[in-house]
């Protein structure tokens, strides 16, 4: 069995954690919005900077 890098393991567990969270929220009857794939760091910073002012 080949060695798996730590980076690969972290990515896998992050993916599983998100999937489990989404499934848990679904079981509780809550919906989770799909993340906006086009959101960039700059756009998010600008959004929250405006809301503070």
PQR file of N, CA, C, O and H, with PARSE charges and radii, in Angstrom:
ATOM      1  N   UNK A   1       0.849  -1.170   0.000 -0.4000 1.5000
ATOM      2  CA  UNK A   1       0.000   0.000   0.000 -0.0000 2.0000
ATOM      3  C   UNK A   1       0.903   1.244   0.000  0.5500 1.7000
ATOM      4  O   UNK A   1       1.783   1.377   0.851 -0.5500 1.4000
ATOM      5  N   UNK A   2       0.679   2.142  -0.951 -0.4000 1.5000
ATOM      6  CA  UNK A   2       1.544   3.323  -1.022 -0.0000 2.0000
ATOM      7  C   UNK A   2       1.258   4.291   0.130  0.5500 1.7000
ATOM      8  O   UNK A   2       0.149   4.356   0.659 -0.5500 1.4000
ATOM      9  H   UNK A   2      -0.036   2.034  -1.642  0.4000 1.0000
ATOM     10  N   UNK A   3       2.289   5.029   0.490 -0.4000 1.5000
ATOM     11  CA  UNK A   3       2.129   6.039   1.541 -0.0000 2.0000
ATOM     12  C   UNK A   3       1.303   7.194   1.000  0.5500 1.7000
ATOM     13  O   UNK A   3       1.473   7.619  -0.143 -0.5500 1.4000
ATOM     14  H   UNK A   3       3.191   4.976   0.061  0.4000 1.0000
ATOM     15  N   UNK A   4       0.416   7.687   1.829 -0.4000 1.5000
ATOM     16  CA  UNK A   4      -0.433   8.815   1.469 -0.0000 2.0000
ATOM     17  C   UNK A   4       0.107  10.038   2.197  0.5500 1.7000
ATOM     18  O   UNK A   4       0.410   9.984   3.389 -0.5500 1.4000
ATOM     19  H   UNK A   4       0.278   7.342   2.757  0.4000 1.0000
ATOM     20  N   UNK A   5       0.224  11.141   1.463 -0.4000 1.5000
ATOM     21  CA  UNK A   5       0.794  12.340   2.073 -0.0000 2.0000
ATOM     22  C   UNK A   5      -0.169  12.949   3.085  0.5500 1.7000
ATOM     23  O   UNK A   5      -1.377  12.718   3.039 -0.5500 1.4000
ATOM     24  H   UNK A   5      -0.021  11.185   0.494  0.4000 1.0000
ATOM     25  N   UNK A   6       0.386  13.716   3.980 -0.4000 1.5000
ATOM     26  CA  UNK A   6      -0.406  14.391   4.999 -0.0000 2.0000
ATOM     27  C   UNK A   6      -1.387  15.369   4.350  0.5500 1.7000
ATOM     28  O   UNK A   6      -2.515  15.522   4.820 -0.5500 1.4000
ATOM     29  H   UNK A   6       1.368  13.904   4.017  0.4000 1.0000
ATOM     30  N   UNK A   7      -0.964  16.021   3.285 -0.4000 1.5000
ATOM     31  CA  UNK A   7      -1.828  16.970   2.570 -0.0000 2.0000
ATOM     32  C   UNK A   7      -3.060  16.256   2.009  0.5500 1.7000
ATOM     33  O   UNK A   7      -4.171  16.783   2.080 -0.5500 1.4000
ATOM     34  H   UNK A   7      -0.048  15.897   2.903  0.4000 1.0000
ATOM     35  N   UNK A   8      -2.865  15.073   1.461 -0.4000 1.5000
ATOM     36  CA  UNK A   8      -3.968  14.291   0.907 -0.0000 2.0000
ATOM     37  C   UNK A   8      -4.923  13.850   2.010  0.5500 1.7000
ATOM     38  O   UNK A   8      -6.142  13.885   1.839 -0.5500 1.4000
ATOM     39  H   UNK A   8      -1.963  14.645   1.404  0.4000 1.0000
ATOM     40  N   UNK A   9      -4.363  13.436   3.139 -0.4000 1.5000
ATOM     41  CA  UNK A   9      -5.191  13.020   4.274 -0.0000 2.0000
ATOM     42  C   UNK A   9      -6.027  14.179   4.793  0.5500 1.7000
ATOM     43  O   UNK A   9      -7.215  14.020   5.075 -0.5500 1.4000
ATOM     44  H   UNK A   9      -3.374  13.408   3.278  0.4000 1.0000
ATOM     45  N   UNK A  10      -5.402  15.346   4.917 -0.4000 1.5000
ATOM     46  CA  UNK A  10      -6.135  16.524   5.408 -0.0000 2.0000
ATOM     47  C   UNK A  10      -7.262  16.903   4.467  0.5500 1.7000
ATOM     48  O   UNK A  10      -8.356  17.243   4.917 -0.5500 1.4000
ATOM     49  H   UNK A  10      -4.437  15.475   4.688  0.4000 1.0000
ATOM     50  N   UNK A  11      -7.011  16.850   3.171 -0.4000 1.5000
ATOM     51  CA  UNK A  11      -8.039  17.185   2.182 -0.0000 2.0000
ATOM     52  C   UNK A  11      -9.196  16.194   2.265  0.5500 1.7000
ATOM     53  O   UNK A  11     -10.359  16.590   2.196 -0.5500 1.4000
ATOM     54  H   UNK A  11      -6.122  16.574   2.806  0.4000 1.0000
ATOM     55  N   UNK A  12      -8.883  14.914   2.412 -0.4000 1.5000
ATOM     56  CA  UNK A  12      -9.919  13.885   2.522 -0.0000 2.0000
ATOM     57  C   UNK A  12     -10.784  14.116   3.764  0.5500 1.7000
ATOM     58  O   UNK A  12     -12.012  14.091   3.679 -0.5500 1.4000
ATOM     59  H   UNK A  12      -7.938  14.592   2.468  0.4000 1.0000
ATOM     60  N   UNK A  13     -10.151  14.338   4.908 -0.4000 1.5000
ATOM     61  CA  UNK A  13     -10.914  14.519   6.140 -0.0000 2.0000
ATOM     62  C   UNK A  13     -11.721  15.811   6.119  0.5500 1.7000
ATOM     63  O   UNK A  13     -12.812  15.858   6.688 -0.5500 1.4000
ATOM     64  H   UNK A  13      -9.154  14.358   4.978  0.4000 1.0000
ATOM     65  N   UNK A  14     -11.216  16.851   5.482 -0.4000 1.5000
ATOM     66  CA  UNK A  14     -11.989  18.092   5.359 -0.0000 2.0000
ATOM     67  C   UNK A  14     -13.230  17.853   4.497  0.5500 1.7000
ATOM     68  O   UNK A  14     -14.311  18.358   4.801 -0.5500 1.4000
ATOM     69  H   UNK A  14     -10.330  16.813   5.020  0.4000 1.0000
ATOM     70  N   UNK A  15     -13.068  17.088   3.430 -0.4000 1.5000
ATOM     71  CA  UNK A  15     -14.195  16.767   2.546 -0.0000 2.0000
ATOM     72  C   UNK A  15     -15.244  15.948   3.296  0.5500 1.7000
ATOM     73  O   UNK A  15     -16.439  16.222   3.183 -0.5500 1.4000
ATOM     74  H   UNK A  15     -12.190  16.679   3.183  0.4000 1.0000
ATOM     75  N   UNK A  16     -14.812  14.955   4.054 -0.4000 1.5000
ATOM     76  CA  UNK A  16     -15.727  14.104   4.815 -0.0000 2.0000
ATOM     77  C   UNK A  16     -16.424  14.916   5.915  0.5500 1.7000
ATOM     78  O   UNK A  16     -17.614  14.730   6.170 -0.5500 1.4000
ATOM     79  H   UNK A  16     -13.841  14.732   4.146  0.4000 1.0000
ATOM     80  N   UNK A  17     -15.683  15.804   6.553 -0.4000 1.5000
ATOM     81  CA  UNK A  17     -16.249  16.636   7.616 -0.0000 2.0000
ATOM     82  C   UNK A  17     -17.368  17.522   7.055  0.5500 1.7000
ATOM     83  O   UNK A  17     -18.424  17.647   7.675 -0.5500 1.4000
ATOM     84  H   UNK A  17     -14.717  15.955   6.346  0.4000 1.0000
ATOM     85  N   UNK A  18     -17.143  18.135   5.886 -0.4000 1.5000
ATOM     86  CA  UNK A  18     -18.176  18.972   5.263 -0.0000 2.0000
ATOM     87  C   UNK A  18     -19.395  18.145   4.894  0.5500 1.7000
ATOM     88  O   UNK A  18     -20.528  18.581   5.097 -0.5500 1.4000
ATOM     89  H   UNK A  18     -16.285  18.033   5.383  0.4000 1.0000
ATOM     90  N   UNK A  19     -19.170  16.955   4.356 -0.4000 1.5000
ATOM     91  CA  UNK A  19     -20.283  16.088   3.965 -0.0000 2.0000
ATOM     92  C   UNK A  19     -21.085  15.652   5.188  0.5500 1.7000
ATOM     93  O   UNK A  19     -22.315  15.625   5.148 -0.5500 1.4000
ATOM     94  H   UNK A  19     -18.249  16.600   4.191  0.4000 1.0000
ATOM     95  N   UNK A  20     -20.397  15.315   6.267 -0.4000 1.5000
ATOM     96  CA  UNK A  20     -21.082  14.907   7.500 -0.0000 2.0000
ATOM     97  C   UNK A  20     -21.881  16.063   8.085  0.5500 1.7000
ATOM     98  O   UNK A  20     -23.000  15.865   8.556 -0.5500 1.4000
ATOM     99  H   UNK A  20     -19.397  15.337   6.300  0.4000 1.0000
ATOM    100  N   UNK A  21     -21.321  17.263   8.059 -0.4000 1.5000
ATOM    101  CA  UNK A  21     -22.024  18.438   8.575 -0.0000 2.0000
ATOM    102  C   UNK A  21     -23.292  18.692   7.765  0.5500 1.7000
ATOM    103  O   UNK A  21     -24.357  18.954   8.323 -0.5500 1.4000
ATOM    104  H   UNK A  21     -20.411  17.424   7.676  0.4000 1.0000
ATOM    105  N   UNK A  22     -23.164  18.612   6.456 -0.4000 1.5000
ATOM    106  CA  UNK A  22     -24.315  18.847   5.588 -0.0000 2.0000
ATOM    107  C   UNK A  22     -25.397  17.790   5.843  0.5500 1.7000
ATOM    108  O   UNK A  22     -26.580  18.123   5.907 -0.5500 1.4000
ATOM    109  H   UNK A  22     -22.299  18.399   6.002  0.4000 1.0000
ATOM    110  N   UNK A  23     -25.005  16.533   5.987 -0.4000 1.5000
ATOM    111  CA  UNK A  23     -25.958  15.456   6.257 -0.0000 2.0000
ATOM    112  C   UNK A  23     -26.617  15.648   7.617  0.5500 1.7000
ATOM    113  O   UNK A  23     -27.814  15.399   7.763 -0.5500 1.4000
ATOM    114  H   UNK A  23     -24.043  16.262   5.935  0.4000 1.0000
ATOM    115  N   UNK A  24     -25.866  16.079   8.598 -0.4000 1.5000
ATOM    116  CA  UNK A  24     -26.401  16.317   9.931 -0.0000 2.0000
ATOM    117  C   UNK A  24     -27.431  17.445   9.905  0.5500 1.7000
ATOM    118  O   UNK A  24     -28.489  17.338  10.525 -0.5500 1.4000
ATOM    119  H   UNK A  24     -24.893  16.281   8.480  0.4000 1.0000
ATOM    120  N   UNK A  25     -27.126  18.510   9.199 -0.4000 1.5000
ATOM    121  CA  UNK A  25     -28.054  19.636   9.089 -0.0000 2.0000
ATOM    122  C   UNK A  25     -29.335  19.195   8.377  0.5500 1.7000
ATOM    123  O   UNK A  25     -30.434  19.616   8.740 -0.5500 1.4000
ATOM    124  H   UNK A  25     -26.267  18.597   8.695  0.4000 1.0000
ATOM    125  N   UNK A  26     -29.183  18.352   7.375 -0.4000 1.5000
ATOM    126  CA  UNK A  26     -30.349  17.845   6.641 -0.0000 2.0000
ATOM    127  C   UNK A  26     -31.237  17.014   7.574  0.5500 1.7000
ATOM    128  O   UNK A  26     -32.462  17.132   7.535 -0.5500 1.4000
ATOM    129  H   UNK A  26     -28.291  18.009   7.081  0.4000 1.0000
ATOM    130  N   UNK A  27     -30.623  16.179   8.406 -0.4000 1.5000
ATOM    131  CA  UNK A  27     -31.390  15.358   9.341 -0.0000 2.0000
ATOM    132  C   UNK A  27     -32.136  16.211  10.365  0.5500 1.7000
ATOM    133  O   UNK A  27     -33.207  15.827  10.834 -0.5500 1.4000
ATOM    134  H   UNK A  27     -29.628  16.083   8.438  0.4000 1.0000
ATOM    135  N   UNK A  28     -31.569  17.362  10.709 -0.4000 1.5000
ATOM    136  CA  UNK A  28     -32.205  18.267  11.659 -0.0000 2.0000
ATOM    137  C   UNK A  28     -33.289  19.118  10.998  0.5500 1.7000
ATOM    138  O   UNK A  28     -34.001  19.860  11.675 -0.5500 1.4000
ATOM    139  H   UNK A  28     -30.699  17.674  10.328  0.4000 1.0000
ATOM    140  N   UNK A  29     -33.410  19.008   9.685 -0.4000 1.5000
ATOM    141  CA  UNK A  29     -34.426  19.768   8.967 -0.0000 2.0000
ATOM    142  C   UNK A  29     -33.976  21.155   8.545  0.5500 1.7000
ATOM    143  O   UNK A  29     -34.799  21.982   8.154 -0.5500 1.4000
ATOM    144  H   UNK A  29     -32.832  18.406   9.135  0.4000 1.0000
ATOM    145  N   UNK A  30     -32.685  21.414   8.618 -0.4000 1.5000
ATOM    146  CA  UNK A  30     -32.154  22.709   8.220 -0.0000 2.0000
ATOM    147  C   UNK A  30     -31.489  22.582   6.850  0.5500 1.7000
ATOM    148  O   UNK A  30     -30.901  21.551   6.523 -0.5500 1.4000
ATOM    149  H   UNK A  30     -32.017  20.742   8.935  0.4000 1.0000
ATOM    150  N   UNK A  31     -31.591  23.624   6.076 -0.4000 1.5000
ATOM    151  CA  UNK A  31     -30.946  23.583   4.772 -0.0000 2.0000
ATOM    152  C   UNK A  31     -29.665  24.398   4.815  0.5500 1.7000
ATOM    153  O   UNK A  31     -29.593  25.431   5.482 -0.5500 1.4000
ATOM    154  H   UNK A  31     -32.069  24.461   6.342  0.4000 1.0000
ATOM    155  N   UNK A  32     -28.676  23.933   4.112 -0.4000 1.5000
ATOM    156  CA  UNK A  32     -27.412  24.655   4.022 -0.0000 2.0000
ATOM    157  C   UNK A  32     -27.287  25.198   2.611  0.5500 1.7000
ATOM    158  O   UNK A  32     -27.428  24.446   1.646 -0.5500 1.4000
ATOM    159  H   UNK A  32     -28.734  23.095   3.570  0.4000 1.0000
ATOM    160  N   UNK A  33     -27.027  26.484   2.475 -0.4000 1.5000
ATOM    161  CA  UNK A  33     -26.883  27.042   1.137 -0.0000 2.0000
ATOM    162  C   UNK A  33     -25.608  26.529   0.477  0.5500 1.7000
ATOM    163  O   UNK A  33     -24.606  26.276   1.146 -0.5500 1.4000
ATOM    164  H   UNK A  33     -26.913  27.094   3.259  0.4000 1.0000
ATOM    165  N   UNK A  34     -25.661  26.382  -0.815 -0.4000 1.5000
ATOM    166  CA  UNK A  34     -24.483  25.958  -1.552 -0.0000 2.0000
ATOM    167  C   UNK A  34     -23.496  27.122  -1.579  0.5500 1.7000
ATOM    168  O   UNK A  34     -23.901  28.266  -1.788 -0.5500 1.4000
ATOM    169  H   UNK A  34     -26.475  26.587  -1.358  0.4000 1.0000
ATOM    170  N   UNK A  35     -22.219  26.850  -1.371 -0.4000 1.5000
ATOM    171  CA  UNK A  35     -21.244  27.937  -1.387 -0.0000 2.0000
ATOM    172  C   UNK A  35     -21.111  28.532  -2.785  0.5500 1.7000
ATOM    173  O   UNK A  35     -21.202  27.828  -3.790 -0.5500 1.4000
ATOM    174  H   UNK A  35     -21.890  25.921  -1.201  0.4000 1.0000
ATOM    175  N   UNK A  36     -20.898  29.827  -2.823 -0.4000 1.5000
ATOM    176  CA  UNK A  36     -20.724  30.518  -4.090 -0.0000 2.0000
ATOM    177  C   UNK A  36     -19.314  30.249  -4.591  0.5500 1.7000
ATOM    178  O   UNK A  36     -18.340  30.711  -3.997 -0.5500 1.4000
ATOM    179  H   UNK A  36     -20.825  30.400  -2.007  0.4000 1.0000
ATOM    180  N   UNK A  37     -19.206  29.514  -5.668 -0.4000 1.5000
ATOM    181  CA  UNK A  37     -17.901  29.134  -6.194 -0.0000 2.0000
ATOM    182  C   UNK A  37     -17.143  30.343  -6.738  0.5500 1.7000
ATOM    183  O   UNK A  37     -15.919  30.297  -6.867 -0.5500 1.4000
ATOM    184  H   UNK A  37     -19.998  29.139  -6.151  0.4000 1.0000
ATOM    185  N   UNK A  38     -17.850  31.415  -7.055 -0.4000 1.5000
ATOM    186  CA  UNK A  38     -17.201  32.573  -7.647 -0.0000 2.0000
ATOM    187  C   UNK A  38     -16.734  33.586  -6.608  0.5500 1.7000
ATOM    188  O   UNK A  38     -16.118  34.593  -6.956 -0.5500 1.4000
ATOM    189  H   UNK A  38     -18.844  31.452  -6.950  0.4000 1.0000
ATOM    190  N   UNK A  39     -17.022  33.326  -5.345 -0.4000 1.5000
ATOM    191  CA  UNK A  39     -16.609  34.256  -4.304 -0.0000 2.0000
ATOM    192  C   UNK A  39     -15.092  34.211  -4.149  0.5500 1.7000
ATOM    193  O   UNK A  39     -14.499  33.148  -3.967 -0.5500 1.4000
ATOM    194  H   UNK A  39     -17.523  32.508  -5.063  0.4000 1.0000
ATOM    195  N   UNK A  40     -14.488  35.374  -4.226 -0.4000 1.5000
ATOM    196  CA  UNK A  40     -13.049  35.454  -4.056 -0.0000 2.0000
ATOM    197  C   UNK A  40     -12.749  36.109  -2.711  0.5500 1.7000
ATOM    198  O   UNK A  40     -13.626  36.701  -2.083 -0.5500 1.4000
ATOM    199  H   UNK A  40     -14.969  36.238  -4.374  0.4000 1.0000
ATOM    200  N   UNK A  41     -11.541  35.994  -2.300 -0.4000 1.5000
ATOM    201  CA  UNK A  41     -11.138  36.577  -1.033 -0.0000 2.0000
ATOM    202  C   UNK A  41     -11.387  38.086  -1.045  0.5500 1.7000
ATOM    203  O   UNK A  41     -11.876  38.649  -0.066 -0.5500 1.4000
ATOM    204  H   UNK A  41     -10.829  35.513  -2.811  0.4000 1.0000
ATOM    205  N   UNK A  42     -11.047  38.734  -2.157 -0.4000 1.5000
ATOM    206  CA  UNK A  42     -11.218  40.178  -2.249 -0.0000 2.0000
ATOM    207  C   UNK A  42     -12.692  40.564  -2.182  0.5500 1.7000
ATOM    208  O   UNK A  42     -13.047  41.548  -1.533 -0.5500 1.4000
ATOM    209  H   UNK A  42     -10.650  38.277  -2.953  0.4000 1.0000
ATOM    210  N   UNK A  43     -13.553  39.792  -2.849 -0.4000 1.5000
ATOM    211  CA  UNK A  43     -14.987  40.090  -2.842 -0.0000 2.0000
ATOM    212  C   UNK A  43     -15.563  39.931  -1.431  0.5500 1.7000
ATOM    213  O   UNK A  43     -16.388  40.739  -1.003 -0.5500 1.4000
ATOM    214  H   UNK A  43     -13.265  38.993  -3.376  0.4000 1.0000
ATOM    215  N   UNK A  44     -15.137  38.905  -0.718 -0.4000 1.5000
ATOM    216  CA  UNK A  44     -15.618  38.693   0.642 -0.0000 2.0000
ATOM    217  C   UNK A  44     -15.139  39.789   1.581  0.5500 1.7000
ATOM    218  O   UNK A  44     -15.900  40.272   2.420 -0.5500 1.4000
ATOM    219  H   UNK A  44     -14.467  38.249  -1.066  0.4000 1.0000
ATOM    220  N   UNK A  45     -13.878  40.181   1.441 -0.4000 1.5000
ATOM    221  CA  UNK A  45     -13.362  41.251   2.282 -0.0000 2.0000
ATOM    222  C   UNK A  45     -14.106  42.554   2.020  0.5500 1.7000
ATOM    223  O   UNK A  45     -14.428  43.286   2.956 -0.5500 1.4000
ATOM    224  H   UNK A  45     -13.260  39.788   0.760  0.4000 1.0000
ATOM    225  N   UNK A  46     -14.380  42.846   0.751 -0.4000 1.5000
ATOM    226  CA  UNK A  46     -15.101  44.063   0.404 -0.0000 2.0000
ATOM    227  C   UNK A  46     -16.525  44.030   0.982  0.5500 1.7000
ATOM    228  O   UNK A  46     -17.021  45.038   1.485 -0.5500 1.4000
ATOM    229  H   UNK A  46     -14.118  42.251  -0.010  0.4000 1.0000
ATOM    230  N   UNK A  47     -17.161  42.881   0.904 -0.4000 1.5000
ATOM    231  CA  UNK A  47     -18.530  42.746   1.422 -0.0000 2.0000
ATOM    232  C   UNK A  47     -18.573  43.040   2.922  0.5500 1.7000
ATOM    233  O   UNK A  47     -19.422  43.803   3.382 -0.5500 1.4000
ATOM    234  H   UNK A  47     -16.758  42.062   0.496  0.4000 1.0000
ATOM    235  N   UNK A  48     -17.666  42.440   3.676 -0.4000 1.5000
ATOM    236  CA  UNK A  48     -17.691  42.611   5.118 -0.0000 2.0000
ATOM    237  C   UNK A  48     -17.129  43.975   5.550  0.5500 1.7000
ATOM    238  O   UNK A  48     -17.481  44.482   6.615 -0.5500 1.4000
ATOM    239  H   UNK A  48     -16.976  41.821   3.302  0.4000 1.0000
ATOM    240  N   UNK A  49     -16.281  44.549   4.746 -0.4000 1.5000
ATOM    241  CA  UNK A  49     -15.777  45.881   5.060 -0.0000 2.0000
ATOM    242  C   UNK A  49     -16.914  46.894   4.939  0.5500 1.7000
ATOM    243  O   UNK A  49     -17.030  47.802   5.762 -0.5500 1.4000
ATOM    244  H   UNK A  49     -15.995  44.137   3.881  0.4000 1.0000
ATOM    245  N   UNK A  50     -17.753  46.737   3.912 -0.4000 1.5000
ATOM    246  CA  UNK A  50     -18.906  47.635   3.708 -0.0000 2.0000
ATOM    247  C   UNK A  50     -19.900  47.491   4.841  0.5500 1.7000
ATOM    248  O   UNK A  50     -20.475  48.486   5.283 -0.5500 1.4000
ATOM    249  H   UNK A  50     -17.658  45.999   3.243  0.4000 1.0000
ATOM    250  N   UNK A  51     -20.118  46.273   5.325 -0.4000 1.5000
ATOM    251  CA  UNK A  51     -21.136  46.051   6.365 -0.0000 2.0000
ATOM    252  C   UNK A  51     -20.716  46.646   7.702  0.5500 1.7000
ATOM    253  O   UNK A  51     -21.574  46.958   8.528 -0.5500 1.4000
ATOM    254  H   UNK A  51     -19.651  45.464   4.967  0.4000 1.0000
ATOM    255  N   UNK A  52     -19.424  46.808   7.933 -0.4000 1.5000
ATOM    256  CA  UNK A  52     -18.927  47.395   9.173 -0.0000 2.0000
ATOM    257  C   UNK A  52     -19.134  48.913   9.199  0.5500 1.7000
ATOM    258  O   UNK A  52     -19.384  49.496  10.254 -0.5500 1.4000
ATOM    259  H   UNK A  52     -18.727  46.554   7.263  0.4000 1.0000
ATOM    260  N   UNK A  53     -19.031  49.530   8.052 -0.4000 1.5000
ATOM    261  CA  UNK A  53     -19.100  50.998   7.976 -0.0000 2.0000
ATOM    262  C   UNK A  53     -20.473  51.534   8.198  0.5500 1.7000
ATOM    263  O   UNK A  53     -20.675  52.748   8.162 -0.5500 1.4000
ATOM    264  H   UNK A  53     -18.828  49.057   7.195  0.4000 1.0000
TER
END
